Amino acid sequence: MKRPLADEIRPSSISEVVGQSHILAENALLSRIIKSGNIPNMIFYGPSGTGKTTVANIIAASTKRTLHRLNATTASLADIKAIISELDTFLSPGGILLYLDEIQYFNKKQQQSLLEFIEDGRITLIASTTENPYFYIYNAVLSRSSVFEFKAVTPEDMLPAVKRAILFLENRDSVSIILEDKAIMRIVSASGGDVRKAINAVELLYDAAERKDGVINISLADVESATSLSAMRYDRDGDEHFDLLSALMKSLRGSDPDACMHYLARLLEAGDLIGVCRRLLCSASEDIGLAYPMAVPIVKACVDSAMQLGLPEARLPLSEAAILLATAPKSNSAMLAIDAAAADIKAGKIGPVPRELQNVHADGTGFEREQGYKYPHNFENHWTYQQYLPDCVKDSIYYEYGDNKTEQAARAYWDKIKDK
């Protein structure tokens, strides 16, 4: 069976690992830990193809521990028990090093089964996850482990790995590989920070290329075809899904239309029409609000159009809505008002409705009774003073006018009428 190229050229030393200088540079913490040989329990957290498994393999090779590998997507509690059963007869002074990939797929019971053994050092755990460990890993496991974050690899850092892949193929098959100008930069730029993805692209292009007299030419057009969607990192059930939606929302709130277009394009390229529409509708009320109340019906109309059009045409009204929201004046006064009122409700500040606001019919008897309610339209400017809040919160102020033209105009209108 043919081994994938990415596995064949997997680094065997820390110096060959690309990227991750924040933890693997010569004097960085993880690098010093590996050199010391005193390996603690560790959680490697970060996107796919950033070196988590590679570093775990290097650590295992540098110690006297026997390495066991499990992938939590397929492993069971029985697999863990089988490893634990070796401990009674295990002769290696180094003990067992367990590399558990995708630990977020283990349930609480499966993770708990390891606690006793990672606590006393009989098992050293190196677990990897593409999800935030503080959300997906049992707290007791986290408290016994050091967390190291692996980051997406920059195109510049990835270049040596891609060049190594090309050189390996040339030496292995005694050929000469010629890439059209800018082709190699396209490969590393379109990989989305995933080294494995970049090397897989090299292997795909190499296998598909025409061979003539020991020379293989790889065109920029073929590279573009092979990498057209490679830069996309997107998992609708994972952190990346929520990170992109969060970035879109915060860019809208931060009034940066260019950032909005970037995240909107990434989300739509991944086909997340519903997620985008929900965030745009939310932002219209949460972030623009009373500073420009017409944002709500305009964005609703754009969202309705997008849903009717479907992708790819939906990008047109959604782009319009996003730019409008990003460039509109901002006010969160409505959100703050309802949140403040809700906080009082949750705190139990719920008094009876003032008598003058109650239903005019007496307790369901059908008879009207005197309330003392003042009908505002019977007064000048359609307003008169009247207590509307329950007694227990009668002096509460939930809504504060925002410092924008629309809300300040409303404030001036009511200040004049109320003689403030």
VOGU-3710 file (C-alpha; in Angstrom, 3 decimals, decimal comma):
1> mkrpladeir> 0,000/0,000/0,000  1,349/3,400/-0,973  2,122/5,686/1,956  0,935/9,285/1,627  3,772/11,665/0,814  3,020/13,738/3,935  3,646/10,650/6,062  6,782/9,631/4,169  8,493/12,960/4,766  7,156/13,542/8,277
11> pssisevvgq> 9,860/15,328/10,306  11,907/13,156/12,655  13,386/16,034/14,657  12,115/19,311/16,080  14,435/21,262/13,774  12,532/19,922/10,740  9,104/20,998/12,034  7,928/24,153/10,287  6,094/26,920/12,109  5,265/26,866/15,840
21> shilaenall> 8,335/28,931/16,734  6,410/30,269/19,757  6,684/26,833/21,387  9,405/25,046/19,388  12,138/27,647/18,910  15,421/26,646/20,541  14,710/28,407/23,822  10,907/28,063/23,750  9,209/26,139/26,556  8,104/22,987/24,730
31> sriiksgnip> 11,488/22,676/23,034  13,232/22,825/26,416  10,810/20,254/27,873  11,562/17,821/25,051  15,328/18,264/25,512  15,031/17,630/29,244  13,376/14,264/28,718  10,987/14,928/31,613  7,783/14,758/29,626  4,594/15,841/31,429
41> nmifygpsgt> 1,011/15,150/30,396  0,246/17,529/27,540  -2,654/18,692/25,412  -1,798/19,861/21,896  -4,508/22,182/20,609  -4,750/23,653/17,111  -5,896/23,227/13,497  -5,196/20,145/11,416  -1,854/19,875/9,663  0,106/22,051/12,075
51> gkttvaniia> 2,411/19,412/13,541  0,619/18,042/16,608  1,012/14,362/15,711  4,523/14,927/14,348  5,737/16,523/17,584  4,119/13,738/19,637  5,988/11,138/17,552  9,275/12,987/18,005  8,713/13,127/21,768  7,940/9,407/21,903
61> astkrtlhrl> 11,085/8,572/19,921  13,209/10,682/22,259  12,056/8,896/25,414  12,303/5,362/26,771  8,539/5,088/26,917  6,583/2,624/24,841  4,260/4,497/22,523  0,587/3,604/22,131  -1,567/5,493/19,658  -5,341/5,808/19,815
71> nattasladi> -7,741/7,914/17,810  -10,758/8,893/19,878  -13,046/8,767/16,839  -12,673/4,969/16,714  -11,205/3,913/20,089  -13,334/2,578/22,927  -13,064/2,108/26,677  -11,880/-1,437/25,978  -8,853/-0,054/24,105  -7,895/2,037/27,132
81> kaiiseldtf> -8,339/-0,962/29,459  -6,099/-3,051/27,201  -3,317/-0,478/27,575  -3,871/-0,227/31,328  -3,667/-4,024/31,648  -0,061/-3,885/30,425  0,973/-1,792/33,412  1,062/-4,730/35,852  3,651/-6,613/33,794  5,291/-3,683/32,086
91> lspggillyl> 9,090/-3,826/32,410  10,129/-0,594/30,682  11,384/1,957/33,239  9,946/4,728/31,143  6,376/3,495/31,355  3,792/4,105/28,665  3,325/7,162/26,510  -0,215/7,335/25,147  -0,862/9,573/22,164  -4,611/10,158/21,999
101> deiqyfnkkq> -5,668/11,977/18,846  -8,955/13,945/18,698  -9,524/13,559/22,436  -12,653/15,731/22,191  -14,494/12,667/20,877  -13,948/10,760/24,132  -16,852/11,103/26,551  -16,397/11,979/30,220  -16,242/8,352/31,371  -13,591/7,466/28,806
111> qqsllefied> -11,467/10,461/29,806  -11,930/9,710/33,512  -10,616/6,172/33,027  -7,152/7,657/32,469  -7,031/9,860/35,554  -5,506/7,440/38,062  -2,716/6,475/35,688  -1,761/9,920/34,421  -1,905/11,114/38,052  0,794/8,691/39,268
121> gritliastt> 2,846/8,805/36,055  2,358/5,225/34,886  0,852/6,677/31,723  2,089/9,905/30,179  -0,684/11,379/28,074  -0,189/13,490/24,991  -3,599/14,333/23,587  -4,388/16,419/20,537  -7,539/18,258/19,609  -8,674/20,683/16,952
131> enpyfyiyna> -11,227/22,156/19,364  -10,796/24,460/22,337  -9,705/22,077/25,132  -11,305/24,222/27,817  -14,701/23,454/26,275  -14,205/19,835/25,211  -11,852/18,171/27,682  -12,815/17,044/31,177  -11,519/19,501/33,793  -9,745/16,833/35,834
141> vlsrssvfef> -7,695/15,831/32,771  -6,939/19,458/31,981  -5,756/20,150/35,526  -3,181/17,365/35,197  -1,921/18,511/31,793  -0,062/21,390/30,183  -1,807/22,913/27,171  0,209/23,982/24,121  -1,468/25,782/21,235  -0,364/24,986/17,677
151> kavtpedmlp> -1,130/27,750/15,194  -1,857/27,740/11,473  1,462/27,787/9,597  2,219/30,897/7,562  3,004/30,514/3,835  6,583/31,656/4,463  7,113/29,059/7,192  5,531/26,378/5,026  7,874/26,873/2,062  10,675/24,632/3,416
161> avkrailfle> 8,233/21,733/3,908  6,898/21,996/0,356  10,392/22,303/-1,085  11,434/19,244/0,952  8,491/17,326/-0,535  9,522/18,270/-4,061  13,170/17,320/-3,427  12,093/13,991/-1,901  10,066/13,114/-5,010  12,935/14,083/-7,304
171> nrdsvsiile> 15,401/11,901/-5,398  13,001/9,001/-4,954  11,985/8,773/-8,614  15,121/10,246/-10,254  13,203/12,986/-12,007  13,383/16,758/-12,294  10,306/18,731/-11,244  9,803/22,173/-12,770  7,060/24,394/-11,380  5,776/27,366/-13,303
181> dkaimrivsa> 6,553/30,764/-11,787  4,440/31,552/-8,694  3,115/27,970/-8,544  4,878/27,064/-5,316  3,713/30,264/-3,629  0,168/29,492/-4,731  0,411/26,064/-3,060  1,534/27,421/0,300  -0,786/30,423/0,198  -3,867/28,359/-0,602
191> sggdvrkain> -3,341/25,665/2,020  -5,045/27,543/4,841  -2,085/27,084/7,190  -2,270/23,276/6,861  1,116/21,734/5,951  -0,420/18,335/5,231  -2,831/19,921/2,775  0,022/21,655/0,946  2,050/18,434/0,656  -1,039/16,519/-0,482
201> avellydaae> -1,460/19,129/-3,221  2,151/18,567/-4,310  1,568/14,805/-4,442  -1,663/15,217/-6,422  -0,024/17,534/-8,944  3,012/15,260/-9,247  0,929/12,131/-9,873  -1,227/13,900/-12,474  1,592/15,643/-14,355  2,928/14,471/-17,706
211> rkdgvinisl> 6,414/12,976/-17,711  8,836/13,517/-20,576  12,492/12,489/-20,542  12,613/12,497/-16,751  11,211/16,025/-16,520  7,890/16,847/-14,907  6,327/20,241/-15,549  3,667/21,550/-13,178  1,695/24,528/-14,459  0,214/27,373/-12,469
221> advesatsls> -3,201/26,559/-13,972  -3,056/23,019/-12,566  -1,982/24,359/-9,187  -4,912/26,782/-9,148  -7,304/23,961/-10,017  -5,914/21,747/-7,261  -6,004/24,467/-4,617  -9,142/26,422/-5,524  -10,838/25,615/-2,219  -7,821/24,509/-0,211
231> amrydrdgde> -7,574/27,673/1,864  -10,959/27,077/3,437  -10,933/25,814/7,007  -14,496/25,219/8,058  -16,252/22,783/10,336  -19,860/23,671/11,072  -19,728/21,818/14,375  -16,354/23,160/15,446  -14,587/26,270/16,659  -13,860/27,603/13,166
241> hfdllsalmk> -17,583/27,907/12,457  -18,144/30,093/15,492  -14,862/31,968/15,089  -15,821/33,154/11,602  -19,336/34,141/12,639  -17,931/35,947/15,668  -15,376/37,751/13,509  -18,122/38,877/11,108  -20,278/40,188/13,948  -17,396/42,003/15,609
251> slrgsdpdac> -16,285/43,531/12,317  -19,813/44,863/11,788  -19,815/46,277/15,307  -16,341/47,721/14,780  -17,438/49,533/11,589  -14,837/47,830/9,370  -16,514/47,102/6,008  -13,368/45,511/4,556  -13,102/42,964/7,362  -16,837/42,309/6,998
261> mhylarllea> -16,372/41,472/3,325  -13,497/39,123/4,144  -15,415/37,079/6,715  -18,651/37,243/4,741  -16,848/35,829/1,702  -15,318/32,996/3,744  -18,654/32,068/5,273  -20,485/32,155/1,956  -17,723/30,196/0,232  -18,367/27,516/2,846
271> gdligvcrrl> -22,093/27,707/2,093  -23,209/29,024/5,482  -26,094/31,170/4,280  -28,238/30,709/7,384  -25,488/31,638/9,847  -24,692/34,833/7,955  -28,340/35,903/7,735  -28,881/35,411/11,461  -25,823/37,472/12,387  -26,771/40,324/10,069
281> lcsasedigl> -30,303/40,448/11,469  -28,955/40,400/15,016  -26,440/43,160/14,374  -29,113/45,435/12,924  -30,826/45,593/16,322  -27,922/44,923/18,677  -25,257/47,208/17,257  -27,031/49,786/15,077  -30,353/49,855/16,865  -31,930/53,242/17,455
291> aypmavpivk> -29,063/55,132/15,840  -30,524/54,065/12,487  -33,800/52,174/13,034  -34,325/51,658/9,296  -31,412/49,204/9,331  -33,791/46,510/10,599  -36,285/46,541/7,675  -33,515/47,075/5,119  -31,445/44,138/6,388  -34,583/41,997/6,648
301> acvdsamqlg> -35,344/42,758/3,001  -31,775/41,855/2,007  -31,920/38,600/3,978  -35,278/37,679/2,407  -33,817/38,350/-1,043  -30,765/36,234/-0,258  -32,903/33,320/0,914  -34,983/33,475/-2,246  -31,981/33,783/-4,532  -29,799/31,180/-2,881
311> lpearlplse> -26,042/30,975/-3,422  -24,089/32,271/-5,246  -26,387/35,224/-6,032  -27,284/35,606/-2,342  -23,882/37,223/-1,854  -25,177/40,406/-3,528  -27,930/41,473/-1,077  -25,909/40,134/1,854  -22,910/42,232/0,845  -25,196/45,254/0,636
321> aaillatapk> -26,598/44,548/4,100  -23,172/43,993/5,655  -21,714/47,211/4,243  -24,765/49,171/5,371  -24,407/47,811/8,901  -20,661/48,374/9,018  -20,946/51,989/7,901  -24,106/52,885/9,859  -23,978/54,872/13,133  -23,915/52,582/16,148
331> snsamlaida> -26,010/52,335/19,302  -26,522/49,457/21,718  -28,932/51,428/23,921  -31,869/49,125/23,150  -29,870/46,018/24,088  -28,615/47,598/27,304  -32,149/48,665/28,223  -33,707/45,210/27,850  -30,750/43,540/29,590  -31,028/45,939/32,542
341> aaadikagki> -34,766/45,304/32,830  -34,232/41,546/32,582  -31,632/41,707/35,368  -34,231/43,304/37,690  -36,783/40,650/36,757  -34,309/37,854/37,533  -33,519/39,566/40,834  -37,169/39,305/41,818  -38,114/42,953/41,395  -41,613/42,170/40,138
351> gpvprelqnv> -44,266/44,314/41,783  -47,983/44,494/40,978  -49,008/46,512/37,927  -50,046/50,044/39,048  -53,822/50,262/39,568  -54,304/52,840/36,825  -52,720/50,503/34,246  -54,766/47,428/35,081  -57,576/46,082/32,959  -60,677/48,298/33,284
361> hadgtgfere> -62,890/45,275/33,967  -63,075/44,284/37,637  -61,452/40,880/38,130  -63,328/39,260/35,282  -66,781/40,351/36,512  -67,440/42,413/33,435  -67,980/45,591/35,466  -65,827/48,618/34,865  -64,315/50,332/37,840  -62,561/53,621/38,412
371> qgykyphnfe> -58,815/53,462/37,889  -57,599/56,999/37,610  -55,886/56,222/34,304  -54,920/59,322/32,341  -55,400/58,904/28,604  -52,318/60,664/27,110  -54,089/61,721/23,910  -56,429/63,899/25,970  -53,483/66,097/26,978  -51,305/68,633/25,204
381> nhwtyqqylp> -48,568/67,029/23,118  -50,253/63,675/23,840  -48,422/63,313/27,145  -48,976/63,742/30,872  -47,070/62,501/33,878  -48,168/59,116/35,157  -46,466/56,273/37,036  -46,123/53,244/34,811  -43,564/51,104/36,662  -44,433/48,985/39,723
391> dcvkdsiyye> -43,654/50,685/43,040  -40,621/48,491/43,740  -38,808/49,795/40,639  -40,627/53,076/40,069  -37,395/55,111/39,971  -35,448/52,680/37,769  -33,913/53,924/34,534  -33,227/51,201/32,017  -32,924/53,158/28,782  -30,176/55,743/28,314
401> ygdnkteqaa> -30,242/57,752/25,084  -27,351/56,949/22,785  -25,011/59,710/21,636  -26,145/59,668/18,027  -28,235/62,072/15,946  -31,441/60,036/15,960  -31,587/59,310/19,677  -30,419/62,774/20,668  -33,201/64,277/18,534  -35,727/62,088/20,368
411> raywdkikdk> -34,241/63,124/23,690  -34,468/66,826/22,822  -38,121/66,377/21,769  -39,132/64,769/25,061  -37,001/67,058/27,209  -38,871/70,020/25,731  -42,310/68,469/26,285  -41,510/67,273/29,805  -40,008/70,670/30,672  -36,631/69,285/31,652
//
